[in-house]
Amino acid sequence: MHKRLLTRERLEKIGVCTNTSCGICGEGTEILPHLFFEFHFSEECYKLLNEWLGLRTNDLILDGIWQRIIRNVRGKLCRKLITTVVAALVYKIWQARNDAIWNGKVPRSVMVCKQIQQKSRVILSVHNIRKEGIRSRE
């Protein structure tokens, strides 16, 4: 993560807004670690996806999370899947934050995880089809 997202805390620093509370929970300051790994919504999403992938990583510290997740994963395809899932999770949390701010709606974490799982399965099946297609031509 390159820490470039315009969270409310960053927007306040540049004088765009005055409210720095989290757009989803309203409790903490909206900074990257809080938004993506420290409050109940993101924590629950992370745990559900961790369980789905069969991973044992429970360390929710922002810096280096991807490296810790794939440390014990073997195979290029598995690493690609995990990369896809982590990227989708970050995107979906940011999307949930925007929905909470602009539309006053916060999706359930279970639904967010189901959407990520469905998209990941589609990506994985497309990758397998391409892989099988290359093998059949040889």
ABEGO torsion letter per residue (X at the ends): XAGABBBAAAAAAAGABABABBAAAGABBBBAAAAAAABAAAAAAAAAAAAAAGBABABABABGAAAAAAAABBEAAAAAAAAAAAAAAAAAAAAAAAAAAAAGBBBBAAAAAAAAAAAAAAAAAAAAAAAAAAAAAX
